[in-house]
Amino acid sequence: MAKILVIDDEAAMRFLIRMAFEVEGHEVDEAANGQAALDLIEGGRIPDLVATDYMMPVMNGAELIERIRRDPRTRDVPVVMISASSGAEQRSDPDLFLRKPFDPVALAGHAEKLLTRR
């Protein structure tokens, strides 16, 4: 079982992503934007994997990834970006990019591969 942090400003999308991971037995935390995610991390909730949207208020996914990569505690945490934003994969540095709408089963499979590489 891995600890996964899901970040998206849309509650319905967080729910869908959460379910994809919980069905596989993972523990999931949620945040509505990048700053809220960093607050969880700084509070000691270090995830094994991050799944984030790109376009969010307060702090977008690219800024979040940059901050995760700078922190020695999280620099090796794999990041999956799930976004409908055109060009988001070029404006950020995720380990994996999935375009919305996405296949939840494929998301879980890709996440397992990233978690086993870690």
PLY file of the C-alpha trace (Angstrom):
ply
format ascii 1.0
element vertex 118
property float x
property float y
property float z
element edge 117
property int vertex1
property int vertex2
end_header
0.00 0.00 0.00
1.33 3.40 -1.00
0.47 6.90 0.23
-0.76 8.93 -2.72
-1.46 12.66 -2.79
-4.12 13.77 -5.29
-4.25 17.47 -6.20
-7.02 18.96 -8.34
-9.26 21.98 -7.86
-12.32 20.02 -9.03
-13.77 17.85 -6.24
-15.33 15.40 -8.73
-11.97 14.84 -10.40
-10.26 14.30 -7.02
-12.95 11.74 -6.20
-12.44 9.85 -9.49
-8.66 9.76 -9.06
-9.00 8.80 -5.38
-11.24 5.86 -6.31
-8.76 4.66 -8.96
-6.08 4.42 -6.26
-8.22 3.21 -3.35
-9.54 0.29 -5.42
-5.90 -0.81 -5.64
-5.54 -0.57 -1.84
-3.65 2.71 -1.62
-4.09 5.38 1.05
-5.06 8.73 -0.52
-4.79 12.33 0.70
-6.40 15.16 -1.27
-5.64 18.83 -1.83
-7.49 21.44 -3.90
-4.34 23.26 -5.09
-0.56 23.09 -5.00
-0.18 25.20 -1.87
-2.60 22.99 0.08
-0.58 19.97 -1.10
2.67 21.54 0.11
1.02 22.29 3.46
0.24 18.57 3.83
3.80 17.62 2.89
5.33 20.18 5.23
3.04 18.82 7.96
4.73 15.43 7.60
2.44 13.66 5.09
5.19 12.64 2.65
3.55 10.80 -0.28
4.94 7.86 -2.22
3.36 9.28 -5.40
1.73 12.58 -6.42
-1.08 12.89 -8.97
-1.75 16.52 -9.89
-3.67 18.69 -12.29
-1.90 21.53 -14.09
-4.40 24.40 -14.00
-5.36 25.24 -10.40
-5.75 28.42 -8.36
-3.15 29.54 -5.79
-0.36 27.29 -7.14
-0.49 25.37 -10.42
0.87 21.89 -11.08
4.14 23.05 -12.65
4.98 25.20 -9.61
4.07 22.30 -7.33
6.34 19.89 -9.21
9.20 22.40 -9.05
8.79 22.72 -5.26
8.55 18.93 -4.83
11.75 18.43 -6.84
13.63 21.04 -4.73
12.74 19.41 -1.40
15.19 16.64 -0.41
12.33 14.74 1.28
10.26 14.58 -1.92
12.67 15.02 -4.85
12.41 11.33 -5.78
8.64 11.06 -5.39
7.11 10.18 -8.78
4.63 12.71 -10.15
1.76 12.00 -12.51
0.18 15.03 -14.15
-3.42 14.60 -15.28
-4.59 17.61 -17.25
-6.71 18.84 -20.13
-4.44 21.88 -20.49
-2.83 21.99 -23.92
0.96 21.93 -23.62
1.00 21.28 -19.87
3.47 18.44 -20.33
5.97 20.85 -21.94
5.54 23.46 -19.19
6.20 21.05 -16.33
8.37 18.07 -15.41
6.12 15.14 -14.48
7.27 11.51 -14.60
4.09 10.72 -16.49
1.48 12.85 -18.26
-2.12 11.75 -18.86
-4.62 13.87 -20.74
-8.15 14.36 -19.37
-10.41 12.53 -19.85
-8.32 9.57 -18.75
-8.78 5.86 -18.09
-8.72 5.25 -14.30
-7.52 1.65 -14.79
-4.61 2.87 -16.94
-3.80 5.52 -14.33
-3.58 2.87 -11.60
-1.40 0.65 -13.81
1.01 3.45 -14.67
1.17 4.48 -11.01
2.10 0.92 -9.98
4.99 0.96 -12.45
6.23 4.29 -11.07
5.92 3.07 -7.49
7.90 -0.11 -8.18
10.69 1.87 -9.87
11.12 4.00 -6.77
0 1
1 2
2 3
3 4
4 5
5 6
6 7
7 8
8 9
9 10
10 11
11 12
12 13
13 14
14 15
15 16
16 17
17 18
18 19
19 20
20 21
21 22
22 23
23 24
24 25
25 26
26 27
27 28
28 29
29 30
30 31
31 32
32 33
33 34
34 35
35 36
36 37
37 38
38 39
39 40
40 41
41 42
42 43
43 44
44 45
45 46
46 47
47 48
48 49
49 50
50 51
51 52
52 53
53 54
54 55
55 56
56 57
57 58
58 59
59 60
60 61
61 62
62 63
63 64
64 65
65 66
66 67
67 68
68 69
69 70
70 71
71 72
72 73
73 74
74 75
75 76
76 77
77 78
78 79
79 80
80 81
81 82
82 83
83 84
84 85
85 86
86 87
87 88
88 89
89 90
90 91
91 92
92 93
93 94
94 95
95 96
96 97
97 98
98 99
99 100
100 101
101 102
102 103
103 104
104 105
105 106
106 107
107 108
108 109
109 110
110 111
111 112
112 113
113 114
114 115
115 116
116 117
